[in-house]
Amino acid sequence: MPRVTIEELLRSGAHFGHLTSRWNPKMASYIFMERNGIHIIDLKQTQAMLDQAADAAGRFASRGKKILFVGTKKQAQEVVRTEAQRSGMPYVTDRWLGGMLTNFQTIRRSIRRMETIQRQEADGTLAQLKKKERLMRRRARQKLERVLSGISEMNRLPGAIFVVDVRREHIAVSEARKLNIPIIALADTNCDPDLVDFPIAANDDAVKSIALFTRVIADAVLEGSRAGEIEREAARVEAETRKAEAKQIAEERAAEKAAEKAKAVEIAAIPTATPEAAPTEGTPLEEPTAEQTEA
């Protein structure tokens, strides 16, 4: 069963593409028709592509991987932030810093600096500094929080990224491609779908359209995360059961060996009767006594 219906896609305005003069020929197979100088996207293909993208997001999440939500255009910022927080995933909504993926260690140092300033402000260390130094650090913290707060808990590179606008987020797409990170993205009629592993042909400008697709991807991530937790818990329980069974078998074998050893010790402790020596040739026999003769 499809995750969204054609009616929902129509109500969100997902079928509206860009002007025919601004289209990318690689999107021709996803265009249904042209009306009033605007391309209309084939929503049946969009529906199928969304299901494939959502399934992929669920698979990545079930393996314990993080999916980075990226949407810096004004109409996408609040939606992307809300859905990413709901699904417990990192996000970038203010500005994509060059090297956020390819130079991740430097970004991590900036995050650690932001966390250091936050701790200083919390424990009162910042209040002991001079006014100018205090203001400078607070401004630095605000700037870092605005750009990096969404990825502050991302300790390693994400397993995939979800992008709202391929053209606007071309730096993010380029970095992900260099690192072979799978890309799930909304691809409007002015985009190149070949740059994306899981493109979704749809309107990437309307707020309702962005909200619909982002919500579906976030729901898929939540479902995958829960499924992965259940699988990992089942695997943990099974491993513990096997470990307990192996331990029990080892204890039983040890007990059997101990019993066999104790039995062998008991047998060795029993004295054995020595047989009388038989007379050999050349040995003189004792002569019978007088008493034996009379008898």
Secondary structure, DSSP 8 states (H G I E B T S, - for coil): --SS-HHHHHHHTTTEEEEGGG--GGGGGGEEEEETTEEEE-HHHHHHHHHHHHHHHHHHHHTT--EEEE--SHHHHHHHHHHHHHHT--EE-S---TTTTTTHHHHHHHHHHHHHHHHHHHHTTGGGS-HHHHHHHHHHHHHHHHHHGGGTT--S--SEEEES-TTTTHHHHHHHHHTT--EEEEE-TTS-GGG-SEEEES-SSSHHHHHHHHHHHHHHHHHHHHHHHHHHHHHHHHHHHHHHHHHHHHHHHHHHHHHHHHHHHHHHHS----------TT-------HHHHH-
